């Protein structure tokens, strides 16, 4: 069965603060795909790179997607309901797709991965960022809520 171009394969991000708070005790990494519904590169990143990670079920990775053109408002990292444009500004996202690697409190654990490399290196870039983010999450002190 073929997916529609905008079929969600990743759980949607609904509340950034809640997702970040859940990371505090686990030292997991929030891998956040910021996308647009009409973006074919977003679909490729979602389907070919992030959905397989979700299926693997690594408990150290929390995969979510923020489809920025289908959401009007979102709870940001500070717990405030914000227009999506403001949340994107706070996250420094202006290009789609962008994959973010966040830890508890919204700390960036690895450099964002914008765009899609058509030369065939995207998987290696993603794997490098994931390793860096997981190492940074493990090196940070464990928080309790």
C-alpha positions in Angstrom: 0.0 0.0 0.0 1.6 3.3 -1.1 1.5 6.2 1.3 -0.1 9.5 0.2 2.6 12.2 -0.2 1.6 13.7 3.1 0.8 10.5 5.0 2.2 10.8 8.6 4.7 8.1 9.3 6.0 9.7 12.5 4.0 10.7 15.6 3.1 14.4 15.4 4.6 16.9 17.8 1.7 18.4 19.8 3.4 20.0 22.8 7.1 20.7 22.7 7.4 21.3 26.5 5.8 18.0 27.3 8.0 16.1 25.0 11.1 17.8 26.3 10.1 17.2 30.0 9.7 13.5 29.2 13.3 13.3 28.2 14.7 14.5 31.5 14.9 11.2 33.3 15.6 9.0 30.3 18.5 10.9 28.6 16.7 10.2 25.3 17.0 12.4 22.3 14.1 14.1 20.7 14.6 13.7 16.9 12.2 16.3 15.4 11.5 16.5 11.7 10.2 19.9 10.9 8.5 19.6 7.5 5.8 20.8 5.2 3.0 18.7 3.8 3.8 19.6 0.2 7.5 19.0 0.4 8.8 16.0 -1.5 12.1 16.1 0.3 10.4 16.0 3.6 8.5 12.9 2.5 11.8 11.3 1.5 13.4 12.0 4.8 10.3 10.9 6.7 9.8 7.7 4.8 13.3 6.5 4.0 15.3 7.7 7.0 13.2 8.5 10.1 10.3 6.0 9.8 12.8 3.0 9.8 14.3 4.4 13.0 10.9 4.6 14.5 10.2 0.9 13.6 13.5 -0.1 15.2 12.1 1.2 18.5 15.3 2.5 20.1 14.2 3.8 23.5 17.0 6.4 23.4 15.3 8.1 20.4 11.9 9.9 20.5 10.9 10.6 17.0 8.3 13.3 16.2 7.3 15.4 13.3 6.1 19.0 13.2 4.3 19.5 9.9 4.6 23.3 10.0 1.9 24.1 7.4 -0.8 22.0 9.1 -0.5 23.5 12.6 -1.5 27.0 13.6 -0.2 27.0 17.2 1.9 24.9 19.4 3.0 24.8 23.0 6.7 25.9 22.9 9.6 24.7 25.1 8.6 27.3 27.8 5.0 26.0 27.9 3.5 28.9 26.1 0.9 28.6 23.3 2.6 30.2 20.3 1.9 30.7 16.6 3.8 28.2 14.6 5.9 30.9 13.0 7.2 31.9 16.4 8.0 28.3 17.4 9.9 27.9 14.1 11.8 31.2 14.9 12.6 29.9 18.4 13.9 26.6 16.9 15.9 28.5 14.2 14.1 26.6 11.4 13.6 28.3 8.1 14.3 25.5 5.7 12.3 22.3 5.1 13.0 19.6 5.9 15.1 20.2 9.0 15.8 17.5 11.5 16.6 18.7 15.1 18.3 16.8 17.9 17.0 18.1 21.2 17.6 17.1 24.8 15.7 17.9 28.0 15.0 21.6 28.4 15.3 22.1 24.6 19.1 21.9 24.6 20.5 21.2 21.1 22.5 18.0 21.3 23.8 18.0 17.7 23.7 20.5 14.8 20.4 20.6 12.9 20.3 18.6 9.6 18.6 20.8 7.0 17.6 19.7 3.5 18.2 16.4 1.8 21.5 15.5 0.2 20.9 14.0 -3.2 24.4 12.7 -3.5 23.7 9.8 -1.2 25.4 10.9 2.0 22.2 11.8 4.0 22.1 8.5 5.8 25.7 9.0 7.0 25.1 12.6 8.0 22.0 11.5 10.0 23.8 8.7 11.7 26.7 11.0 12.7 24.2 13.5 14.2 22.4 10.7 16.0 25.6 9.4 17.5 26.7 12.9 18.6 23.3 13.6 20.1 23.1 10.4 22.0 26.6 10.9 23.4 25.7 14.4 24.5 22.5 13.2 26.1 24.4 10.5 28.1 27.1 13.0 29.1 24.6 15.4 30.6 23.6 15.0 34.3 20.4 13.0 34.7 17.5 15.3 35.7 14.6 14.5 38.0 11.2 16.1 37.8 
